[in-house]
Each structure stands twice: as structure tokens, then as C-alpha cells.
Amino acid sequence: MDGSVLIRCIIEGLMMGMLYILVAIGLTLVFSIMDIVNFAHGEFYMFGGFVSYLIFAQLHVNYFLTIVIALLAIGLFSVAVERIVFKPFRGQILPAFIISLGLIWIFRESIRFIFGNWDKAIPVAFPGIIHAGKLSLSVERLVTAVIGALLIFALHLFIQRTKWGRAMRAIALDRDAASLQGINIDFISSLAFGIGCGLAGVAGVLLGSVYYASASMGAHMILKAFLIIILGGLGSIPGCLLGGLLLGFFESFGHTFLNIPTVTIITFAVIFMLLVFRPQGLLGHE
Amino acid sequence: MNKGALDKPVFLIIIPLIGFILPTLLPVFWIHIFALIFIKIILSVSLRQMLLTGMLNLACVAFMGIGAYFSGVLSTNYGLSFWFTMPLAGLFCAMLGLALGFPLFRMKGAYFFIGTVCFAIIVQTFFSNFYVETFGGVPGFTPIAKPHIKIPGLDLKFISQTSYYYLSFCIMLISLMIMYRLEHSRYGQYWKAIRDADRLIETLGVDLFQHKMLNFAICAFFSGICGSIYAPFIGIITPHDFSLDFVFFVIMYAVVGGSENFWGPIVGVLVLSVVGEFLRGLGQYELFCYGIILVSALLFMPQGFLGFYERVSNRIRFYGKKVSP
């Protein structure tokens, strides 16, 4: 084992970690504000992949414009979904979870209906490889990691610095008190749902150009996202960051030095054991 | 407890009677479907029993898989009788459930069902990739020894669809009887109380942990039994048979039928499986229809078919009278 393998693992882990965080942070936002565990969150990520296929690969629109379009389109679509489907179940974890199972089937099959059964190839957005001594790195993975990090930083600023972000934190702390202070809970819930799903869509665009877009890509991602948020603690954004990076690095190193089934078993078993000793996750609180 | 029409003892005699004469009237295809329906009924009723405590157990199909592999491997590779491996598979799953309960019941609410999802994934990955010589890996484990009864004067081998129909029907009746009695016993009351007011009954001296464990172990037991019937019936078991999608189906049956009522999941399985056979013509868009059914059921009749039926019948009964139901 030499240094170049190590650095490649780190870059890969960083990229996957950032994408996992982008998906998981929306789940965590929605959970902390609406008390909903949205299992259909991964499908919004899958929509991102297909928006990228449609707009970037077919219509040849600029890559960064595609990201913005995906954020807006998927965000607005998810707000509509939230208004129609999730609004009556706000605060009820169990029915909301079950209804999201139904949404998974609807979304996945309608994408299959529109785009057909085959996985869609998306051209490489940033071709090229950086050579430095023995080391060779894909430019695309670096750019993906950087865009992911920038978006996460932007979300952090939004939540910490703006009025709406403060309203979100207030609702997460105490819904009734926030509503007494005149915070429009309906609006903020929709906003949080839209932002969360929009970010998942952006993750789909980013990863779509690294791999490919397929109707079942959400199923793999949603489990990873759940692992991250229970690793870090449900409803905790720093926990989500920590969990995403841990999982990204663990997987990239694990896939290099072990085989994939072993890594899956170890990952899930470690999370399981963690929950035994720390049921609220690494950085969560009761 | 609302005594609906289905609780009358007449039905308890008529329904088994219909069940016993049904195979003489149906074509073989529907006998096969009904045998599967009975297995799904056991599963969804045991899932609903977990829902009584307010916990959604997504690992029940994983337990079914463990039961299927356990009894399949024991009866095929080691030549043990099916009648011995079936209860053994159930007990093994129950023990595993007890062991798993220690970590799982430390989690609450959303953590709990994510924890059970973790377990389901571990089980599926395990059977796909580990001990491939024993479990057959992704292609599946086949052939599986068929159960047979061999006593002097009678030699019955379970090969035809009809024999499995009767096997699963009898086991379903026994399981339903046990679960019905359990729900209407002291334990059932505790389970409902855990969902509604866990802090309160804890102050009354009820050990929450013990009752949750008992419930989980019973659910795992019946799931294991389901798996051990399923394995020789289908003849091949693959890890994919016990994937998360199947759990979603079981949840759908319980919720669309009505999870408040004991008979809800049974109605749900019957209606949705029969409807599902007609949806099969849609090919891959079948799942889309199931999604629409699940979402609209939760939006428009959150209490399920039976809750809806009860509400409508109450409204008809009290129509025109100035009495609030």
C-alpha cells in the first residue's frame, strides 16, 4: 500500500461523504421540523439524476445551470408533495413513514414509465485527470466534493444567519412556542421540505455525472442517508456532517481493502452496536 | 372494544368451513394464490401485533427469511422432519428476537424502525454473500425437502398445491387463534397501554421492557413459522424473496385493511392479493398502482377498510336519530 492509494481513498471518501451529507441533511431538516421520517427522500435524489440526464445530457445546458434548475424544480415539486401528502400527517411519525413507502413506489415507477427501464448514461461534466508524480486524480470527483462542500456551507449560513433559518431552529426546539411567537409553521415546514429535497436532487445531479442515472438509485442512497442520520443523531446537523464523512471514508477505505458485502455487514452492525450504547446517536440529544 | 359483525361466533364457524371447501371449487392457480395469502395473513397479523405497542417492525420479513433458511437447510441437508424443523425455526427466530430485543428496545420511535431496517439489510446481505455453499447465495437455496406424514396406514407427501393450501390454512387458523387470544388477554391490554400511555403504566408497576420483548419474540416466532412453510411450498428461497419491498407489502396489507382491528390485516391481505392478481396484467406498473392504493388509503381512510366500514355503518345506523354515535 502506497501513498497514492491512500490519497485516492481520501478523495473518494470526501466526495461520497459530501453527497451523503447533501442527501441526509434534508432528511434531518425534515425530521427536526416536521417530525416526519421521509423514506421517499431518496427518490428526490433519483429525480436529480434524471433532471441531469434530461437537461444536461440531452439538452446540453451548462452544468452549473443544471444544478440550479434541479434545485428549483425538485424543490418546488417536493413542496407540492408536502402540501398534498404530508401535511395531514405532520408530527405523526408512523403514518407519515408508511405513506412515504407508497410514494416510493409511485415515484420510481413513474420514472420508469417516462424514461424506460434502462439506466441512463450522463456524460462527464469535467473530463480530465490530474497527474502529480505517481498520483492520478479525477478532476470530476474533486469538483463534485467542492460543490458539495460549498452547498453544505451555504445551508449552514442560511440556517444560522437568516430569519427563516432562525425560524426553523425555533420550530425544531419547540413547535408550540414558535407558533406563539408568530412563526408561520406551514410556510417554514414547506420551505424546509423544499430545501431538503432540492439538495437531495442536487446530489443526484452531481453523482449522476460520476456514475449514471437509474430508477433504483434512490433505494441505495436512502439507506445510507438513514445510517448517517442515526449515526450522527436524528435532527442534528453537525451529527449529520460527522456521520456522512465517517461513512464516506469508511466505505472508500473498506471497498479498497475489504470486499463489499463484508463492508455492508460491518457498517450496519457497527451502527447497531452504536445504538445499543448511545441510542441517540453520536451528537444527538434526547 | 367495539364488537363488530366479524366478532360473532357464527363467523368463526363459517369462515373455516368456507376455507375447507374452497379448494374443491377453485382452479389450481387460485389454490396456489390462496396458500400464499394464508402465509401473508400470519405475517401481517403478527406485524399488526407489534403495531399494537406503537412500534413498526420492519424486520418481520427478515425473520421469515431466517425461518425459511433455517428449516430448509435443516430438513434438506440434515434430513430432519419438517414437523420438527418448523417449530424449531419458530423458536430459533423467537430466541434471535429476544437477543435482538436488548439493543432494539433501547431505541424509541423513529430509531426503532430504522434499527429494524438495519437488521433486515444485514440478514439479506448475509444470505446473499456468506456461506454460499450452505445457503446457496444470490441464486437461492434449492431443492428443499418436502414435508410428509408417515404413520402406519397413511403416507402423505406434500407435493400438490392443495396439500399446501390445507397445511398453511391449518397453521394460519392455529396462529390466528393464538394471536387473537393473546390480544384479548392481559398481555394485549398491556401492549395497547404501552402505545397510548407508556409512562403511566410504568408507574403502575408494569415492566415495559419485558412486555415489548414478549411481543417482539411472538412476532418473530410466527414470522419464522411463515418462512418454514414458505420454503417447501415455493421450492426455492432466495435472499431477494425477503427484501424490504416485501415488508412494505406486509405493512400495506395491515394499513389498508385497518390496523386498529384484529381482522383488518386479514381483510387487507385478502382484498389486496386478489386485486393484485388482476393488477398483474399491468406488468411493471403494478407497483405504481399499489403506491396509489397505499397513499390514497392513508389520505382518505386512515383507519383502513374496516375503520371505514365501521364509520359508514355507524352513520347509517344513526341516520336521522338525534343521538351522537
Boltz contact constraints between the chains, C-beta under 6 A:
constraints:
  - contact:
      token1: [A, 37]
      token2: [B, 110]
      max_distance: 6.0
  - contact:
      token1: [A, 93]
      token2: [B, 109]
      max_distance: 6.0
  - contact:
      token1: [A, 93]
      token2: [B, 110]
      max_distance: 6.0
  - contact:
      token1: [A, 94]
      token2: [B, 56]
      max_distance: 6.0
  - contact:
      token1: [A, 95]
      token2: [B, 298]
      max_distance: 6.0
  - contact:
      token1: [A, 98]
      token2: [B, 251]
      max_distance: 6.0
  - contact:
      token1: [A, 98]
      token2: [B, 255]
      max_distance: 6.0
  - contact:
      token1: [A, 99]
      token2: [B, 295]
      max_distance: 6.0
  - contact:
      token1: [A, 99]
      token2: [B, 298]
      max_distance: 6.0
  - contact:
      token1: [A, 101]
      token2: [B, 248]
      max_distance: 6.0
  - contact:
      token1: [A, 102]
      token2: [B, 291]
      max_distance: 6.0
  - contact:
      token1: [A, 102]
      token2: [B, 294]
      max_distance: 6.0
  - contact:
      token1: [A, 102]
      token2: [B, 295]
      max_distance: 6.0
  - contact:
      token1: [A, 105]
      token2: [B, 287]
      max_distance: 6.0
  - contact:
      token1: [A, 105]
      token2: [B, 290]
      max_distance: 6.0
  - contact:
      token1: [A, 105]
      token2: [B, 291]
      max_distance: 6.0
  - contact:
      token1: [A, 106]
      token2: [B, 291]
      max_distance: 6.0
  - contact:
      token1: [A, 109]
      token2: [B, 285]
      max_distance: 6.0
  - contact:
      token1: [A, 109]
      token2: [B, 287]
      max_distance: 6.0
  - contact:
      token1: [A, 109]
      token2: [B, 288]
      max_distance: 6.0
  - contact:
      token1: [A, 226]
      token2: [B, 114]
      max_distance: 6.0
  - contact:
      token1: [A, 230]
      token2: [B, 114]
      max_distance: 6.0
  - contact:
      token1: [A, 261]
      token2: [B, 125]
      max_distance: 6.0
  - contact:
      token1: [A, 261]
      token2: [B, 129]
      max_distance: 6.0
  - contact:
      token1: [A, 264]
      token2: [B, 125]
      max_distance: 6.0
  - contact:
      token1: [A, 265]
      token2: [B, 122]
      max_distance: 6.0
  - contact:
      token1: [A, 265]
      token2: [B, 125]
      max_distance: 6.0
  - contact:
      token1: [A, 268]
      token2: [B, 118]
      max_distance: 6.0
  - contact:
      token1: [A, 268]
      token2: [B, 121]
      max_distance: 6.0
  - contact:
      token1: [A, 268]
      token2: [B, 122]
      max_distance: 6.0
  - contact:
      token1: [A, 271]
      token2: [B, 118]
      max_distance: 6.0
  - contact:
      token1: [A, 272]
      token2: [B, 118]
      max_distance: 6.0
  - contact:
      token1: [A, 275]
      token2: [B, 107]
      max_distance: 6.0
  - contact:
      token1: [A, 275]
      token2: [B, 115]
      max_distance: 6.0
  - contact:
      token1: [A, 276]
      token2: [B, 103]
      max_distance: 6.0
  - contact:
      token1: [A, 279]
      token2: [B, 106]
      max_distance: 6.0
  - contact:
      token1: [A, 279]
      token2: [B, 107]
      max_distance: 6.0
